Amino acid sequence: MEILNILKKFNGRRLDNFPEIHHSNLFKRIRENFHLELFLKGSNMLFSPFYTMLRGESFTELDSFLAQNEEFLDSLKDFIVNSLFVYSAVIEENANYLSNEQDIIIGRLMYRDHNKFEVKLYSHYQEELQSAYNDKIYLGRIFVDLKKFEKDYLGLNEYFHSILEQNAKIQERALHKLRYPDQYKKPYLDEIDYLAKEVHSEALERIKLFPKNDLKSTPTVALVECIDNLLLIQNLMVELKDFTLEFEGKLRLGEETNYVKYLFKFSKDLINDIKYLSKLYYLISNKISKYSII
């Protein structure tokens, strides 16, 4: 019930602390088809874009919340979609799962602390949402702070802390989900552990050299340094991603199906993060060049 209590603190008021963005058709479709999912009373409850319950059993407190908070929930979805546009590349990387008019997006809201949430994103086909819910496709995640839209250091700190957290989880789950964990420990798990920690440590040191807030007024010489650091971080990320995908392929050949799904989510997040670094690279490069093709 904690997440419902947190959301109730906004007293049904519309969030107005985020920029108005004119979106492409893809992002407009995502906003229109955004299905919110909340963990309540021990299970994930899924709601349509109009807050009709699609999965789970309603209760009085929830019914009251939904009736009194439609404006707030609409703005919450806008906040998340705009955050995806500015501080992520999840949508761009997964456009093939979201472009069809039957494709819907599910945002699973997970409370972290102090008005901060992690949003796990999934895609599904509208006609199969009820009959085959477990077949949804994991797209990635984003982190939002409902009290502050703008992110320090372009939100990169959150992604690299997440890599370290996920590494700890896949190391732990390997002990319980793999049939032969010792077979994979030295050649794969130990190397992923080493690479993940290296990425985390090196990235955080490099991010400290970035402007903390406003890149719009950052001198060109500092932006050039940002690009150099982005490329170095990206190279480390690619090495970790490639090795993780190699391990994932090995697990599939070994039919380690109970574990491979966890590694898939990890590799998916790495791919999204690399795409976001590339997105930042091109945006900053364009600003440095003072040349636009449009």
N, C-alpha and C positions, 0 to 999 in steps of 0.2 A: 504493500500500500504506500510505500514511501514515495514513489514517483508521482502518484496522484496528489499526495499532500504537498509536494514541491510545486506542482503545476497550479494547484489551488491558490498558492500564495500570490499569484499574479492577478487574482481577483477578477478574472474575466476580461481584463483590459487588453486592448489590442497592443501588441508590441510595435513600437514606432522608432526603434533605435537601429534601424538598418537602412541601407540605401535603396532607392527605387531604381530598378534595373529593367531596361527594355530587352526582353529575351528573344532568342531565336525560336522557331517553331518547336524544336526538340525540347528546349527547356519549358516552353509553354505547355507542351503535352505532359511533361513530367509533373508540373504543378497541378494540372487538371486531374491527373490519374494517381496522385499521391495518396497511398493508403498508410495510415498511421498504425503502428503496433505498440502496445504498452504491456509490460509485465505486471499483472495484477492478480492477487490471490493465487499465486503459484503457477500461473500459466500465461502464455502470450495471447493477448486479445487483439484482434485485428478489426479495423474500422474502415469503412468505405470513405471516399473523398467527402461524403456528406455526413459522416460520423454515424452511419448505421453499422451495428455490430455484425461482422461476418463470421467471426470465430470467437468462442468463449461464451460464458454465461453472465449476463448483466446482473447488476444489483443496484439497490436504491441510491447509494452514494454516487455511483458511476453515472446512472441516469440523470441525476441532478446536475452533476458536473458537466455532462455533455450538453444539457439543455441551456445552461447558463454561460457556457464558454465557447460558443461557436466562433465568435469574432476573434477571441484569443487564439484558438486553434488554427483558424485561417491564417493569422499572422505568423504563427509558429511554423507552418508549412512554408510560407514565403521566406521566413528567416533561414530555414534550412536550405531551400532551393537556391537562394541568393548566395549563401555560404558555399554551396557546391560550385557555383559559377566562379566565385572569386578565389576561394582558398582550396581548390581541389581540381582533379582532372578525372574523377570517377565517371562522370557522365560522358565526357569525350572518349574515354577509353572503352566504355561499354555501350556506345551508341547503337551497336548492332542488336542489342537486347532490348532497346527502348524505342526504336523508330517506328515499329508497326503500330497501327491504331489499336490493336488488341493487347499490346504490351502495357503492363502497369508496373509501378514501382512501389515497394514497401519500405517504409522507414521505421525500423525498430529503435525506439527511444530508450536509452539506457543511462540512468543517472550515475554521475561520478561524484561530484561535490560542488558546493557553492554555485548553484545554478549552471553548472557545466554538465554537458551530456555528450555521450558518444552515440552516434546514429549509425546503426548497421543497415546497409542498403541491399535490397534484393529485388529481382525482377521475376515476373510471372506472366503467364498468358491468361487474359481475363476469363475466358471460357472454362479454364481448368483450375481456377483459383480455389474453388470449393471442393472439387472432387480429387485434386492432386496437389494439395497445399505443400506437402513436403518436397515437391519437385522444384520449388523455387530456386533461382540461381543467385548465388552470392555475387554482388557487384563490388563491394568495398565498404569503407567507413569514413566518417567525417566527425570532427569534434566541434561543438558549438558551446558558446557561453552566452546565455540568453540576456545577460546584463551588458554585454559588450560585443558588438559585431566585429570591430576591427581587431586583428590579431597581431601580437608582437612577432617580429621576425617572420612575417608571412605565414604564421602557423606551423612552421617547420619543426619547432621543438616538440610539438604534440605528436607528430608523425614518427619522429625518431625515438621518443620515449615509448611509443606504442610498439615499435619493432622490438625493443628490449623486453617489453612485457609479453609479447607474443612468443618470442624465443623461449622465455621461461616456461610458458604454457606447453609449447610443443615438446620441450625437453621432458617435462613432467608426464605429459600424456603418452609419450613414447614408452614409458615404463609399464603403463597399464593397458595400452591399446595395441602395441605391436606383439605379435606372437613370438618373435625372436629378436628382442631389443639389442642383445649383445652383438648380433650379426651386423647391425647398422650403426652401432655407437661410434666406433673409431673412424670408419671411412666417411660417415655422413653427419651424424648428430653432433659430434665434437667439432667438426669443421664449420657447421652452421652456427654453433654456439660462438666459436671464435670470430667468424665473419660478422655476425650480428652485433657483437660487442665492439668490434673494430669500427663498424659503420656508425654505431651510436656515439662512441667516444670522439671519433674524428669529425663527425657531422656537427656535434654540439660545439666543438672548438671552432670550427669554421663559421658556424652561424653567429657566434659572438662578434664576428667581424662585420656582420651585416648591419645596416641601419635598423634600429629597433622598431621604428614606427613608419614615418612618412617617406616613401621612396620617391615621391613626386618632386620633392625639393632636394634630393640627394645629389651632390656634385658628380659629374661624369666620371672622375677618377675613382670614386668610391664604387660606382656602379660597375665599372670595368673589373674591379677587384671582386665584386659579388659574382660576376659571371665566371671568373676563374675558380672561385670556391664552389659554385654550383656544379661545374663540370667535374671537379675532383670528387665531390660527394656522389655525383651520378655514376662515375666509374666504379666506385666502391659498391654502390647499390646494384649495379648490373652484375658484378661478380657474385654477390650474394644471391641475387635472383636466379642467375644461370645455374648455380650450384644447387639451389633449392628445387628448381625444375628437374634437374638431373636426378635428384633423390626421389622426387615425386614419381618420375618415370620408373625408377627401380622398384619402388613400392607397388606400383600397379602391376608390374611383371610378376612380383612376388605375391600378388593378391592380398596385400595388407589393407583391405578395404576399411577396416575399423579405424585406421589411423590416417589414411591418406587424405580424408576430407579436411582434417585440421591443417595439414600442410598445404592443401590447395588454397585455403583462405589466406594463409600467410604469404604464399607466392602471389596471390591475386593483389594483396595490399602492396607488396613490393612493386609490382608492375604499375599500379595506380600511382604510387609515390614517384616512381621514375618519370612517369608521364607528367606529373605536376612539376617536377624539376625542369623538364623540357619546356613546359608552358611558361614558367617563370623566365627561363633562359631567353626565349623568343620575345617576351614582353619587354624585358630589360634591354635586350639587344636592339630592339626597335627604337626604344627611347634614346639609347646612346647614339645610334646612327642618325637620328633626326631625319629619317627618311621613311615615308609611308607609301605603300603601293596603292592606297585608296585615298 
